[in-house]
Amino acid sequence: MTVAFPSFDLPGTMGQASPSPPFSLEEHPPSRGKASVDARIVQELRAIVGARGLITSAEELHTYECDALTNFRVMPLGVLLPESTEQVQAIVRLCHRERTPFVARGSGTGLSGGALPVENGVVISLTRMNRILEIDLPNARVVAEPGVINLDITGRVSAQEYFYAPDPSSQSVCSIGGNVAENSGGAHCLKYGFTTTHVLGLEVVLPDGTLVHLGGKSLDAPGYDLAGVFVGSEGTLGIATKVILRIVKRPECVHTLIAAFPSTNEAGAAVSDIIAAGMLPAAIEMMDRLAIQAAEAAVHANYPDCGALLLVELDGPAAEVQFLMTHVNEICRNNGASEIRVAQSDVERALVWKGRKAAFAAMGRISPNYIVQDGVIPRTALPQVMSEIDRLSRESGVRVANVFHAGDGNLHPLVLYDRRIAGQEAAAEALSYQILEICIAAGGSITGEHGVGEDKKQAMSKMFSEPDLQTMHRVRCAFDPLQLSNPTKLFPTPRLCGEKPGKYEAHPLEIAGIAERF
Amino acid sequence: MSPGVSPQFNERLSTFEQAARTIVGPDNVRPSGTDFRLCPRPQSTAESAQPVLIEPATEQELAKVLQLANNADLSVIPRGGGTKLAWGNPPHRADILLSTARLNAITEHAWSDLTATVEAGCTIKQLRESLSQHGQRLALDPLWPSRATVGGVLSTNDSGALRLRFGSLRDLIIGVTLALPDGTLAKSGGKVVKNVAGYDLPKLVTGALGTLGVITQATFRLHPLPKEARTISCLARNPREAQRLLLAIQSSKLAHSAAQVRFVESMQPQIDVLFEATQAGLDAQVAQLKTLLTPSAVIDPGPAVWNARQELFSAGSDDQSNSAVAKISTLPAKIADVMEALARASARQARCNAVFQATGVGTIHLVGEPMALAFVLELIRCDLEYQDDSLVVYHRPSAKTFALNSWGNPGDALPLMRALKQQFDPKSTLNPGRFVGGI
């Protein structure tokens, strides 16, 4: 199955826009003048990571030319597979010395092109740094290397009835390091929060190779909340080599309900009533008819055939959950639910979730290609936004299936098209971009959990003013003044880190000889 | 005019004041007078013994005044309710007190979206009253809510026991507007609870003590007010048993909103647990907790026990010259160790009361001679920092002999923090010297 995703770049700059690199890291590089330098760098890199930690052959490099957003492809000069913090530091120092840009990569499941290589740059893959270093149950902390798979954290603590809460749909393959870069969400962040809620500390290799520790196992380390800034910075501020995570005790009981509604309007009204009643479910998910059909065709979740399906999960103490579930049931009925089912066992619940979590992949059953969108809207704007998307879909003849985290207003419209039919891809991309504009106009965001990356960087200037972006850029300049760490992502236009004008004032610590200005 | 103030400085200041009057109106530029009383004297008292108070009415006015001060090389101390002006190290300079008192509107309460946008000068109490009209709250219990403002609480990252369940400000703030010293007004984050577009500046400025920019407005995610609430308490024989019980509660499947241990000198430690739920859920959980705590007897002490943290701060202010109040951040399983170390260090030199939240964040109040207090705190801080924990001094004895740094060692990321400061406030206009590492 080929999956395509949207681009907001100008036509002509998107897609397979990778000219062959001006030089290569292969053993016998073509003689283009820089060959001797290349050979020296290759030798140095090999000395750092060993022969099996360095990939330079074009054939193997193909694996790394994109992430899960496959319509952007760039061949990296080489891929490095470090096994320790020291190796990452040595690689980054070398990149800094040579002014070679680098892109950190986890499992490559990102949906915004965040791990897309940059031209004349290297990829640093963290997959071999995959050890869980410490499990501290009394304090509910886990220390992990960036290459650890999200679900493996839960796997290691589930016997003691703990779990790691952020659960992106790709959680069985995506890495903690990638989650940190993207501030990954998931279906349960309505109640449990995002990756940033669960990352308490980080060991980070800064873009000049310096090692720093942000945050820590205990809360509120003095100083700026740099761990909070680093999470979700999409690899543009450095490379995390160690992550201190918070784990959560499993709730006493979990109840999952699915309710069939005539349309997303009624389902949306039920969501509003649930929230207005003062409940905070663990998850509220919605799928429209097209998405239900696709999921049904793919995994046979035994969903009812209806206009909109609502999935509500409540967890917590048994007495509380049972009481609230009755209430949710009533709310759904009052809003016109024709059928309500409560998953009676873990097996049934798993099946219900399987359909939802497989919804993206299931689109392949009903459309050869599709674009996943990730806009966010205030929950109350749902009916209006849905009808606008519907209108645009009818006008353009491009089908849109809707799957979304209804509790927090994070939409995942799936724009369906067939690349083989002339004009369809362009129409789908146009529609996909219009959906983002609708989200921004409704007071929302261009991305709830997939990140900006390469994909949505042009849309950043729709959401933020130039002073807003310039202010964010100051953070970038503090961490990475040479802009070597995943450059060309996140911001719509290239920006320089110039010297700020201003009077030099000696710091007291400088005068005392304790610190230096840098 | 204080002795030692240079004529050049006075000229700069009066030119600035004149320009500021045209921006905010003549009535809103005046000597700070008693508004400044809580702020410790700058280290160099030669200049500006009493800063000028400026009260802009809009964020545009605020940004203009800030820019003006920055251009005139005058230092600015942002002020909310003035409850925590003494936090941090004494500023190197304090020329202007920039107050958010008139920036106090609740811009928007999107109650059906569970979000609210508030101006920085709005007090926590005012916000609470407004949100409660729709049965909602900002799930936060900071100090002195009737005076503390949204901007001040954010800048000092002040949170109480509710943090266990709802997180601290970093988990509640979803958007922010900042005024930077160069006059930039910038937004970051947004008005939706889920949003990963761009760097998370709301988190960067939370707890930054106003050293990067002045928060003019913030958007928060809200929570419903609880249907019912009940507090259950029990006594422990000693700190070790208190910790054991606290960890047992934490590793249970109870869904409490807060838990704390209070250590009052010469009394048994007391554990408090707060439940917020429906009546049905509450009864079942209280029963479970009682079983868990058996054989200890439990009582229902009412909600007043949750003022314990604020009471420690108040006790510190009542006895200015012989008191210190500090925050300790450690891990839940190290609370007893810390309390024992405190008892050893302060033996015969100081008396100590404390309250620790189940998150491992504690507040301690020490009473003794200033020299002795500095010694005890330094000793404990060394011990804590060695284990990657921290101690921050909030209230210090007024005596000159107490020279302890507020923050301690911020670790190897200090150069990075300085680089950020350089980017946002290159002339060190905002709160110079109050934050970590002399920032």
Chai-1 contact restraints between the chains, C-beta under 6 A:
chainA,res_idxA,chainB,res_idxB,connection_type,confidence,min_distance_angstrom,max_distance_angstrom,comment,restraint_id
A,P138,B,L247,contact,1.0,0.0,6.0,A-B,restraint_1
A,P138,B,A333,contact,1.0,0.0,6.0,A-B,restraint_2
A,N139,B,L331,contact,1.0,0.0,6.0,A-B,restraint_3
A,N139,B,P332,contact,1.0,0.0,6.0,A-B,restraint_4
A,N139,B,A333,contact,1.0,0.0,6.0,A-B,restraint_5
A,N183,B,V196,contact,1.0,0.0,6.0,A-B,restraint_6
A,T197,B,D171,contact,1.0,0.0,6.0,A-B,restraint_7
A,V212,B,D412,contact,1.0,0.0,6.0,A-B,restraint_8
A,V212,B,A413,contact,1.0,0.0,6.0,A-B,restraint_9
A,V212,B,L416,contact,1.0,0.0,6.0,A-B,restraint_10
A,H213,B,G411,contact,1.0,0.0,6.0,A-B,restraint_11
A,H213,B,D412,contact,1.0,0.0,6.0,A-B,restraint_12
A,L214,B,A413,contact,1.0,0.0,6.0,A-B,restraint_13
A,G216,B,D388,contact,1.0,0.0,6.0,A-B,restraint_14
A,S218,B,S329,contact,1.0,0.0,6.0,A-B,restraint_15
A,S218,B,T330,contact,1.0,0.0,6.0,A-B,restraint_16
A,S218,B,L331,contact,1.0,0.0,6.0,A-B,restraint_17
A,S218,B,G360,contact,1.0,0.0,6.0,A-B,restraint_18
A,S218,B,D389,contact,1.0,0.0,6.0,A-B,restraint_19
A,L219,B,S329,contact,1.0,0.0,6.0,A-B,restraint_20
A,L219,B,T359,contact,1.0,0.0,6.0,A-B,restraint_21
A,L219,B,V361,contact,1.0,0.0,6.0,A-B,restraint_22
A,D220,B,S329,contact,1.0,0.0,6.0,A-B,restraint_23
A,A221,B,S390,contact,1.0,0.0,6.0,A-B,restraint_24
A,P222,B,S390,contact,1.0,0.0,6.0,A-B,restraint_25
A,P222,B,V392,contact,1.0,0.0,6.0,A-B,restraint_26
A,P222,B,W407,contact,1.0,0.0,6.0,A-B,restraint_27
A,P222,B,G408,contact,1.0,0.0,6.0,A-B,restraint_28
A,P222,B,P410,contact,1.0,0.0,6.0,A-B,restraint_29
A,P222,B,V436,contact,1.0,0.0,6.0,A-B,restraint_30
A,G223,B,P410,contact,1.0,0.0,6.0,A-B,restraint_31
A,G223,B,M417,contact,1.0,0.0,6.0,A-B,restraint_32
A,G223,B,V436,contact,1.0,0.0,6.0,A-B,restraint_33
A,Y224,B,A208,contact,1.0,0.0,6.0,A-B,restraint_34
A,Y224,B,M417,contact,1.0,0.0,6.0,A-B,restraint_35
A,D225,B,K203,contact,1.0,0.0,6.0,A-B,restraint_36
A,D225,B,G207,contact,1.0,0.0,6.0,A-B,restraint_37
A,L226,B,A413,contact,1.0,0.0,6.0,A-B,restraint_38
A,G228,B,R170,contact,1.0,0.0,6.0,A-B,restraint_39
A,G228,B,D200,contact,1.0,0.0,6.0,A-B,restraint_40
A,G228,B,K203,contact,1.0,0.0,6.0,A-B,restraint_41
A,V229,B,D200,contact,1.0,0.0,6.0,A-B,restraint_42
A,V229,B,L204,contact,1.0,0.0,6.0,A-B,restraint_43
A,G232,B,V196,contact,1.0,0.0,6.0,A-B,restraint_44
A,G232,B,D200,contact,1.0,0.0,6.0,A-B,restraint_45
A,S233,B,Y199,contact,1.0,0.0,6.0,A-B,restraint_46
A,E252,B,K253,contact,1.0,0.0,6.0,A-B,restraint_47
A,S272,B,S112,contact,1.0,0.0,6.0,A-B,restraint_48
A,G278,B,P224,contact,1.0,0.0,6.0,A-B,restraint_49
A,G316,B,A255,contact,1.0,0.0,6.0,A-B,restraint_50
A,P317,B,A255,contact,1.0,0.0,6.0,A-B,restraint_51
A,P317,B,G281,contact,1.0,0.0,6.0,A-B,restraint_52
A,P317,B,Q285,contact,1.0,0.0,6.0,A-B,restraint_53
A,A319,B,A280,contact,1.0,0.0,6.0,A-B,restraint_54
A,A319,B,G281,contact,1.0,0.0,6.0,A-B,restraint_55
A,A319,B,A284,contact,1.0,0.0,6.0,A-B,restraint_56
A,E320,B,A277,contact,1.0,0.0,6.0,A-B,restraint_57
A,E320,B,G281,contact,1.0,0.0,6.0,A-B,restraint_58
A,F323,B,T278,contact,1.0,0.0,6.0,A-B,restraint_59
A,F323,B,A280,contact,1.0,0.0,6.0,A-B,restraint_60
A,V376,B,V192,contact,1.0,0.0,6.0,A-B,restraint_61
A,V376,B,K194,contact,1.0,0.0,6.0,A-B,restraint_62
A,V376,B,N195,contact,1.0,0.0,6.0,A-B,restraint_63
A,P378,B,D113,contact,1.0,0.0,6.0,A-B,restraint_64
A,P378,B,V192,contact,1.0,0.0,6.0,A-B,restraint_65
A,R379,B,D113,contact,1.0,0.0,6.0,A-B,restraint_66
A,T380,B,S112,contact,1.0,0.0,6.0,A-B,restraint_67
A,T380,B,D113,contact,1.0,0.0,6.0,A-B,restraint_68
A,D408,B,V193,contact,1.0,0.0,6.0,A-B,restraint_69
A,D408,B,K194,contact,1.0,0.0,6.0,A-B,restraint_70
A,G409,B,V192,contact,1.0,0.0,6.0,A-B,restraint_71
A,N410,B,K194,contact,1.0,0.0,6.0,A-B,restraint_72
A,G443,B,K191,contact,1.0,0.0,6.0,A-B,restraint_73
A,G444,B,V192,contact,1.0,0.0,6.0,A-B,restraint_74
A,S445,B,G190,contact,1.0,0.0,6.0,A-B,restraint_75
A,S445,B,V192,contact,1.0,0.0,6.0,A-B,restraint_76
A,S445,B,N195,contact,1.0,0.0,6.0,A-B,restraint_77
A,S445,B,A197,contact,1.0,0.0,6.0,A-B,restraint_78
A,I446,B,A197,contact,1.0,0.0,6.0,A-B,restraint_79
A,T447,B,V196,contact,1.0,0.0,6.0,A-B,restraint_80
A,T447,B,A197,contact,1.0,0.0,6.0,A-B,restraint_81
A,G448,B,K194,contact,1.0,0.0,6.0,A-B,restraint_82
A,E449,B,V196,contact,1.0,0.0,6.0,A-B,restraint_83
A,G451,B,V196,contact,1.0,0.0,6.0,A-B,restraint_84
A,V452,B,A197,contact,1.0,0.0,6.0,A-B,restraint_85
A,M463,B,A197,contact,1.0,0.0,6.0,A-B,restraint_86
A,P467,B,T184,contact,1.0,0.0,6.0,A-B,restraint_87
A,P467,B,A186,contact,1.0,0.0,6.0,A-B,restraint_88
A,D468,B,A186,contact,1.0,0.0,6.0,A-B,restraint_89
A,D468,B,K187,contact,1.0,0.0,6.0,A-B,restraint_90
A,T471,B,A186,contact,1.0,0.0,6.0,A-B,restraint_91
A,M472,B,G198,contact,1.0,0.0,6.0,A-B,restraint_92
A,M472,B,Y199,contact,1.0,0.0,6.0,A-B,restraint_93
A,R474,B,Q423,contact,1.0,0.0,6.0,A-B,restraint_94
A,R474,B,F424,contact,1.0,0.0,6.0,A-B,restraint_95
A,V475,B,Y199,contact,1.0,0.0,6.0,A-B,restraint_96
A,C477,B,Q423,contact,1.0,0.0,6.0,A-B,restraint_97
A,A478,B,A419,contact,1.0,0.0,6.0,A-B,restraint_98
A,A478,B,L420,contact,1.0,0.0,6.0,A-B,restraint_99
A,A478,B,Q423,contact,1.0,0.0,6.0,A-B,restraint_100
A,K500,B,P426,contact,1.0,0.0,6.0,A-B,restraint_101
A,G502,B,P426,contact,1.0,0.0,6.0,A-B,restraint_102
A,G502,B,K427,contact,1.0,0.0,6.0,A-B,restraint_103
A,K503,B,K427,contact,1.0,0.0,6.0,A-B,restraint_104
A,E505,B,S428,contact,1.0,0.0,6.0,A-B,restraint_105
A,H507,B,G438,contact,1.0,0.0,6.0,A-B,restraint_106
A,P508,B,G438,contact,1.0,0.0,6.0,A-B,restraint_107
A,L509,B,G438,contact,1.0,0.0,6.0,A-B,restraint_108
